[in-house]
């Protein structure tokens, strides 16, 4: 009888531990998106990114023209670096969309593409500092800063299917214009750009989460219910324990 009581106590203890551990394990798995959802997000990234790269290229050409009239050396150096990084990003995207060998490894392609974007994003966002020296006209500095913010956050939106890729544009696009305003001594402009950047960052983050959530709903994760398996396992051991106690 004592063995039976102790056996039942052990079973109840095991059931309590299973009830406590199973929800946490289930929640951790639910938060992980399925492979199908991740592949859909990569496909969206490869399709939408073309618009963002085109926006960056268009703004870069315009800025090179208006800044080149006053500072041709600075404009030539900046646009050369930017076009090299832009060409590599466009080439990688084109290869993936064309179904080249890298398309068979989408996660590796995304990692390589994001690495190239990080260079492109920093070079593009550095325009307010590289194109406008300390003695540059205030109107030129303001125009460059506003266009860089527009291009950076526009490109971030088109790369929002992958938050890290979006951040390669959004983070430097938010920081560089503010630093340029602080360097010029215009604190009011720096505060205004900081507020605008904060709002834009929230929008990019929310949009990225929405895209990821929708992809996860369209491609739910299929899995066994771990809690039911654990419960059946515990019941099996409880039955064996009761049999041994009776004997």
Secondary structure, DSSP 8 states (H G I E B T S, - for coil): -HHHHHHHHHHHHHHHHHHHHHHHHHHHHHHS--HHHHHHHHHHHHHHHHHHHHHHHHHHHHHHHHHHTT-HHHHHHHHHHHHHHHHHHHHHHHHHHHT-GGGG-HHHHHHHHHHHHHHHHHHHHTHHHHTS-TTS-HHHHHHHHHHHHHHHHHHHHHTTTSHHHHHHHHHHHHHHHHHHHHHHT-HHHHHHHHHHHHHHHHHHHHHHHHHHHHHHHHT------HHHHHHHHHHHHHHHHHHHHH-
